[in-house]
Every structure is written in structure tokens, then in C-alpha cells.
């Protein structure tokens, strides 16, 4: 567990290339509902997705787009927002049906190569009787495959995806608020596990506690960790640290 020493100060810059802060445990202990993002938190899917996106863009003629670029432009964003961000940066639209084609090709890829990130955490919380749901900007069929492959599909009281809030994905708070409402839990009694800036913004807009998880393969770059650290939220870097925080 990574904790600040008594009397120490913390700034986002201190987290760059290393550890950010993990807040005192009492904040999470009081929460009735744990809301999980899927990609990059429950499973290491973001790294697989970004590699496939770079390859598809290169075929379409965007040979200078890197994995870091795709992380920055697309990770955690609804397809509409990701497309707008790409257009703004490159001055050209994404290839037609880009995200649809990526989604269609991802399920087989996930069944073959997907690795879990927090199966131990979810199973431990489930065994302890904690209420958990998934709130993901990915399509429902792909999220269900992720949960199945990770062996945790039986642990959640609800699974909410982009289809449940059409056109109102992260960074808007609608998906998190829907999840809390469906579970009959006040936003102030929820804790959200997120790995992206858009997800953190959505949780904060919903007025929910949020803890950052930076253990995924896509979250190792210095710039990525710096962007998350700037929110001054609790940060964890392994399933053990996250379980300690949520327990």
C-alpha cells in the first residue's frame, strides 16, 4: 500500500514516473457500492485495443499515429468524442466505420489474448458481500466477454454499458448515476474504480468517490500517469493495493 507519511505534502508532479498518493482507507470503507470501469481496470484490454487501432489506422494511411496517440485520443471516451478528438488533431476524419470495425474484431482477440487485472480484487469483495457493478463505455457484448474470460461474470449485481446511455457516455456522469439509481444507492455512497481522465471526470461530475487504478499495460507511460495524477485522487498500481483500498 502506498500512503503519505504523516505531515508530508503531495503534488501531482510527485507521481510522475512513480507513485501518486493513496488516500486514507476510511473514505472507501463507508461506500455501499463499488462501480468498476472495465477496460484497463478489470481486464488489460486497452493495450490490445490500442495495438489494433494503430494497425488499422496505418492501413488507412495514418502511418504516424502511435499507441500513445490512440491512448490519449480514444481511451475512456465514447466513440463520438474519440472521433471528434481525432478530427481536431489530424484535420481528417477517422476511416468510415472505424470503431464499429474495431469492436467487431475485438471479441475474438479478447477470447484469445485477454489478461485479467483485478480478478482477485473482485472475487475477494464478492466473498465479503460487497455490492459491485460494472459501468463501461464499451459495447455490452464485449464487456460480457471480458467478465467471462476474467472469471468474474457472476460477481456483479448489474452491468451498464454505452447502450444504456446512448450519446451520453463518459466524461458525462449519466452512466454512473444510472448504475447508482438502479442499485438504489446514493452517489455519495459509491466508489468508482477508473483508469482514464474521462472516467474520473464522469465520476466527479456524479459526485462520487473515485480511486485511480494504473496497473494496466496502457497506463505505464509517464504522460498518462501525470494526467491522472493531476486530479489529485487516490491512486493504486496493483490489484493488492486496490483491494487494500476497497476493503
N, C-alpha and C positions, 0 to 999 in steps of 0.2 A: 504494500500500500504506500502511496506517495502522499505525504502530508507536509504541510508547512510547519516548521518549528515554531514554538511559542514566541510571539513577538516579531517574527520575521515578516517582511513585506514581499509582495509578489507583483510582477508586471508581466504583460503578455510577452515582452521580449525575452523574459527568463525561460519561457517554454520553447523557444525556437531551437530546433535541433536536439531537444532533450525533453525534460518533463515539465508539464504545467502543474497546476495545483489540483489536488483532490480535496473537496470540502469536507467539513466535519460530518460524521456519519449520521447525526441526528436529523439532518434535513431529509434524507431518503427514508429513514426508519418510519416516519409518520405517514408515508404515502400508501394509499389503498390500492392503487392501480399502477402497474408498470406498463408503459407503452413503448414498444420496440419498433424502430425502423428495421427494415430487413436487410437490404443490400449494404454491405460494409459493416453491419453490426451483428446480425445473426449469422450471416454467411459471407465468405470472401468473394462475392460475386462482382464487385465493382472492378477489380483488377482484370477479370476475364472479359467483362463487357467493354472496358476501355481498349484492350488489345484488339478486339473485334471491330470496334468503331474506327480505330486508326487504320486498320487494313481496308475497311470498306471505303473510307474517305480517300485513301491513296488510289484505289481503283477508279474513283470518280474524278481524280485529277488534283486532289488536295494533298499533295505529297509532303508538304511542310508541317502538317498537323501532327502533334506528338501526343503521347499518352497523357502527359501533364496538361496539355491544352484541352483534351477531352474531359479530364477530371475537372478542370476549372470551369469549363463552359456547361457541362451537362450533369455532373454528379449532384444528385439531390433535387434537381429541377424537373418540373413537368415537361413533357416533350415540347409544348408550345413555347415555354420560357427558354428551353435549351436552343430551339431553332432561332428564336429572336436574338439570343446572345451570340450565336454563330454568325448570323447575318450582320450584326453590328460590328463584329470584329473582322470578318473576312470580306465584307461587302458583297457577298454572294450567298444565295440560299443553300441550305443543305440539299443533297440529292433527293429527288422525289421519293417519298415513302421510306426515308432513311430509318427513322425509329421503328416503323412497322416491320421493316425487313430485319432489323437487329433483334427485335423481340421474337420474331418467328424463328430465327436461327439460334436463339439463346437457350431454349429449353433442352434441346439435345446436348448442347455444350455443357449445361449445368449438370445433367444426369451423368455425364462422363467425367467431369473435371472439378466440380464444385467442392470446396472445403468449408467446413463449419468454422465459426469463430467463437460462439458462445453457447454451444450445446450444454456444456457443464453448468453454466450460469442459469440457463432456463430450466433445466431439469432440477437443479437444487431449489430454485424458487418455487417450482411446481410442487415438489415434495413437501415444501414448507407451507403449502396452502396459499401462496401469494397469487393474486389475480393478475393475469398478463394478457395483453392483446398485441396485435401487430398493426401498424399504420404505415403503409408503404406507398410511395408514388409509382411503383411498378405495376404492371398488369396482374390481375388476380391469379391467372393460371400459372404464371411464372413464380409468383410468391408461394403458391401452394407446393410447387415442385421444390423450391428452396427448403421449405419446412419439412417436407417429406425426406429429402436427401439428408438433411441435418438430424433427422430422427426426433423432431420436436413438434410434429404436427398435432399431437394430442394435448399439448400443454397450454393452448390459448383459448380464452373464452370468446374471442372474436378476431377476425382478420378483415381489415379495411384497406382498400386499395383505390387506385385512381378512378375506377369505375364508380365508386361510391360518392365522389365529389367532382363530377365532370367539369373541367375548366377551372377548378378551384384547388389545385394542388399546392404543395409547398412552394414558396415560403408563406402562403396563406395558411391560417390556422384551422381551416374547416375540417380537415381530416382528423386532427387531434381532438377537436371539440366534438365531432361526431362519435368518435370512439368513447370518449368520457360519457357522453349523453346516453349512448347505447348500454353502457355498463352501469349507469346510474351513479356515477362518481363525479363530484365537483372537480373542476380543473385544478383547483388548489390542492387537491388530494391525489394528484397524478405526478409521476416522474417519468420523463421521456428519455430514452436512450437514442442518441443521434451521433452521426459522424460527419454531417455536412453543414455548411453555413446556412443553406436554405432551410434545412430541418430545424436547426437551432432557432432561426428566426421564427419559424412557424410555431414552435413550442413556446417561445417567449411571447409571441402575439396571442397565444391561447392562455397566457398567464399560468404556465405550468413549470414546475421544476424540470431542469434538463441537465443531463450529465453527458459529456462527450466521451465517445469510445474511439480511440485512434489505433486500434490493433490490426486493422485490415491492411492488405498489401498496398492499396491505393493511398493510404493515409500516412505514408512514411516520408514523403517529401517535406523539406523544411518549410516551403511556402504554404503547403496545405495545413500543416500543424500551426503555423503562425496565424493563418486566417481564423482557425477555430479558437486559438488561444485569445484572440482579440475580444472575444465575447466575455472573457473573464468568468467562465463557467467551470465547474469541476471537470477534470479530465482524467480518464483512465486509459491504460495502454495494454492491458491484458485481460483475459477472462477472470483471472484471480482477483485483480484489482477491482474490476466491475462488480463481481459477486460480493466482495467485501463491502463495497459502497452501497449496494442494494439490499444487503442482508440486515 
